[in-house]
């Protein structure tokens, strides 16, 4: 375990428990400071951005692609009581403290370098984008019907990882009407019970504050599920269909993704005009 933690810190991929993507380098001079991560082939994450000079452009971020200089779309990564969200920024004036941003270069751009420019367009600092871009992972098994398998007709095709908190369970079937309750449930350890995992949300149905049991039969549906905000796909060892009332595992799949071997995109929240509204935990 100690060796694993040392490796994780040394490659710069995980800071604390949050996963940011593939670390490509730092900007650190007398003008700007930041850490830069690849999210995927078109997006970057800029952490702890801080300008130490007043001579900085309103839109200071540039993507260099050969002889081209592209001004990307910029989104500020914000946290509120209702959750994390992205806010579009036309400029970075009046930025207080260290900022966190998502940068979108566009689908037709081959990113080579990322830079920060001053008001005259002169590059103050730049970093090479010469590492592998994270991409979705497919799959934990390769053959059809080799995903989830268990009691009450539970079966699926191999599970895909869309990002660090989002999984796709293709062609999922489950005779839920025959069970007291059933949840997608992810965790660690040799024992699967109420103390070793967290409920996962079904995207499009659940919210972080209202995750409901599956009670209706499901046949060959593609399910998108999102892990608890305290988890990433690198933290969990299994995904279960779990009866929470009786702390019973109906069937599970062992997982094992290692961040320095398979880099998936980090989870990025949605773009919003206003911060999400806080909602207390709700009953189903």
C-alpha positions in Angstrom: 0.0 0.0 0.0 2.8 2.4 0.9 4.5 1.7 -2.4 1.3 2.3 -4.3 0.9 5.7 -2.6 4.5 6.7 -3.4 4.0 5.8 -7.1 0.7 7.7 -7.3 2.3 10.9 -5.9 5.5 10.6 -7.9 3.7 10.5 -11.3 1.5 13.4 -10.3 -1.8 11.9 -11.4 -3.7 11.9 -8.1 -3.6 14.7 -5.6 -5.3 13.6 -2.4 -8.3 11.4 -3.4 -9.3 13.4 -6.5 -8.2 12.3 -10.0 -7.5 15.1 -12.5 -6.2 13.3 -15.6 -2.7 12.8 -17.0 -0.3 15.4 -15.5 1.8 17.0 -18.2 3.7 19.7 -16.3 3.7 22.9 -14.3 3.9 26.5 -15.2 6.1 28.2 -12.7 8.0 31.4 -13.2 7.8 35.1 -12.1 4.6 35.6 -14.1 2.2 32.6 -13.7 1.8 29.4 -11.8 -0.4 26.4 -12.6 -0.5 22.6 -13.0 -1.7 21.2 -16.3 -3.5 17.9 -16.9 -4.8 16.2 -20.0 -8.5 15.3 -19.7 -8.7 13.8 -23.1 -7.5 14.6 -26.7 -9.4 17.9 -26.8 -9.6 19.2 -23.2 -7.2 20.2 -20.5 -7.6 20.9 -16.8 -5.7 23.9 -15.3 -5.3 23.7 -11.5 -4.1 26.4 -9.1 -3.8 29.0 -11.8 -2.4 32.2 -10.4 -1.0 35.3 -12.2 1.7 37.2 -10.4 1.7 40.0 -12.9 -0.9 42.6 -14.1 0.4 42.2 -17.6 -1.8 39.3 -18.6 -4.4 39.0 -21.3 -8.1 39.0 -20.5 -8.2 35.5 -22.2 -4.7 34.3 -21.3 -4.9 30.7 -22.3 -3.7 29.5 -25.8 -3.3 26.2 -27.5 -0.4 25.9 -29.9 -0.8 23.4 -32.8 2.1 23.6 -35.2 2.1 27.2 -36.5 -1.4 27.8 -35.3 -2.4 29.6 -32.1 -5.9 28.7 -30.9 -7.9 30.6 -28.3 -9.8 27.8 -26.5 -13.1 27.9 -24.7 -12.6 28.4 -20.9 -14.8 27.1 -18.1 -14.2 27.8 -14.5 -14.6 24.8 -12.2 -16.6 25.8 -9.2 -17.9 24.2 -6.1 -21.1 25.1 -4.2 -23.4 23.6 -1.6 -25.4 22.0 -4.5 -22.4 20.4 -6.1 -19.6 21.1 -8.6 -20.2 22.8 -11.9 -18.6 24.6 -14.8 -19.2 28.2 -15.7 -18.2 29.7 -19.0 -15.7 32.5 -18.7 -15.2 35.2 -21.4 -12.2 36.5 -19.5 -10.2 35.9 -16.3 -10.2 39.4 -15.0 -11.0 39.9 -11.3 -9.9 36.3 -10.5 -9.5 35.8 -6.8 -7.1 33.3 -5.4 -6.0 30.2 -7.3 -8.4 29.2 -10.1 -9.3 25.9 -11.5 -10.4 25.7 -15.2 -11.4 23.3 -18.0 -10.0 24.3 -21.4 -11.7 23.1 -24.6 -9.5 23.3 -27.7 -12.1 21.9 -30.1 -12.4 18.6 -31.9 -10.4 19.6 -35.0 -7.2 20.8 -33.1 -4.2 18.6 -32.5 -2.8 20.1 -29.2 0.9 20.4 -29.0 1.6 23.0 -26.3 -0.4 25.0 -23.8 0.6 28.6 -23.0 -0.3 31.7 -21.1 0.1 35.1 -22.9 0.3 38.7 -21.8 -1.7 41.6 -23.2 0.5 41.8 -26.2 0.1 38.2 -27.0 3.6 37.3 -25.8 3.9 33.8 -24.3 4.8 34.1 -20.6 4.9 30.4 -20.0 4.1 27.2 -21.8 4.2 23.4 -21.4 4.5 20.6 -23.9 1.4 18.4 -24.3 3.4 15.3 -25.2 1.9 12.7 -23.0 -0.9 10.2 -23.8 -4.4 11.6 -23.6 -6.8 9.7 -21.3 -9.6 7.8 -23.1 -12.5 5.6 -22.1 -11.6 2.0 -21.2 -13.2 -1.0 -22.7 -13.6 -3.4 -21.0 -13.1 -5.4 -17.9 -13.9 -8.5 -19.9 -13.9 -9.0 -23.7 -16.6 -11.5 -24.5 -20.4 -11.0 -24.6 -22.3 -11.8 -21.4 -19.1 -11.5 -19.4 -20.1 -8.5 -17.2 -22.3 -8.6 -14.2 -23.8 -12.0 -13.5 -25.8 -13.3 -10.6 -29.1 -14.2 -9.0 -32.5 -13.1 -10.3 -31.4 -13.1 -13.9 -28.7 -10.6 -13.5 -26.5 -10.5 -16.6 -24.8 -7.9 -18.7 -22.2 -7.4 -21.4 -18.6 -6.3 -20.4 -18.6 -3.1 -18.4 -17.0 0.1 -19.9 -15.4 3.0 -18.1 -16.5 6.3 -19.6 -14.6 8.5 -17.1 -13.3 8.2 -13.6 -16.7 8.1 -12.0 -19.0 6.9 -14.8 -19.5 3.3 -16.0 -21.6 1.9 -18.8 -23.3 -1.5 -18.2 -24.5 -2.7 -21.6 -27.4 -5.0 -22.1 -28.2 -5.3 -18.4 -31.0 -7.5 -17.2 -32.4 -8.0 -13.7 -35.6 -9.4 -12.3 -35.9 -6.7 -9.8 -39.6 -7.2 -9.0 -38.6 -10.5 -7.3 -36.2 -8.8 -4.8 -36.8 -6.5 -1.7 -34.5 -3.8 -3.3 -31.5 -3.6 -5.5 -28.8 -1.0 -6.2 -25.7 -0.7 -8.2 -23.1 -0.7 -5.4 -19.3 -0.2 -5.6 -16.6 -0.7 -3.0 -13.5 -2.5 -1.8 -12.6 -5.6 0.2 -13.3 -9.3 0.2 -16.7 -8.8 1.9 -19.6 -7.0 0.2 -21.9 -5.5 2.8 -23.4 -2.2 3.9 -20.0 -1.1 5.3 -17.7 -1.8 2.4 -19.3 0.2 -0.5 -21.4 3.1 -1.7 -24.6 3.2 -3.8 -24.0 4.3 -7.4 -26.5 6.6 -9.1 -28.3 5.6 -12.4 -27.7 8.6 -14.7 -30.9 10.2 -15.9 -32.9 8.8 -13.0 -31.1 9.4 -9.7 -29.5 12.4 -8.2 -26.6 12.5 -5.7 -29.2 13.2 -2.9 -31.8 10.7 -4.2 -30.6 7.3 -5.2 -33.5 4.9 -5.4 -33.7 1.1 -5.5 -34.3 -0.7 -8.7 -37.8 -2.2 -8.3 -39.0 -2.9 -11.9 -37.6 -5.6 -14.1 -35.0 -4.6 -16.6 -34.2 -6.5 -19.8 -31.2 -5.8 -22.1 -31.0 -2.1 -21.2 -27.8 0.0 -21.4 -27.3 1.5 -18.0 -25.0 4.5 -17.3 -24.1 4.7 -13.6 -22.1 7.2 -11.6 -20.0 6.4 -8.6 -20.3 8.3 -5.3 -18.4 11.6 -5.3 -15.9 10.1 -2.8 -15.0 7.3 -5.2 -13.2 6.9 -8.5 -12.8 3.8 -10.7 -9.3 3.5 -9.4 -10.6 3.3 -5.8 -13.1 0.4 -6.2 -12.5 -3.3 -6.5 -15.9 -4.6 -7.4 -19.3 -3.5 -8.7 -22.3 -5.3 -7.3 -26.1 -5.5 -7.7 -26.8 -5.3 -4.0 -29.8 -5.7 -1.7 -29.3 -3.0 0.9 -32.2 -4.0 3.1 -30.6 -7.4 3.8 -27.0 -6.6 3.0 -26.9 -9.3 0.3 -24.8 -9.4 -2.9 -27.0 -10.6 -5.8 -24.0 -10.7 -8.1 -20.8 -8.7 -8.7 -17.9 -8.2 -11.1 -14.4 -7.8 -9.8 -12.7 -4.7 -11.1 -9.1 -3.6 -11.0 -8.1 -0.5 -13.0 -4.6 0.9 -12.2 -4.1 4.6 -13.0 -0.6 4.4 -14.2 -1.6 1.6 -16.7 -5.0 2.7 -17.9 -5.7 6.5 -17.9 -9.4 7.3 -18.3 -10.8 10.8 -18.5 -11.5 12.4 -15.2 -15.1 13.1 -14.3 -16.1 16.7 -15.3 -19.3 18.3 -14.1 -21.8 19.8 -16.4 -21.7 23.4 -17.8 -24.3 25.6 -16.1 -25.5 29.2 -16.2 -26.2 29.1 -12.4 -24.9 27.1 -9.5 -26.9 23.9 -8.7 -29.4 24.2 -6.0 -28.6 22.4 -2.8 -31.1 19.6 -2.0 -31.2 17.6 1.2 -31.2 13.8 1.1 -34.6 12.8 -0.2 -36.6 9.6 0.3 -37.6 7.6 -2.8 
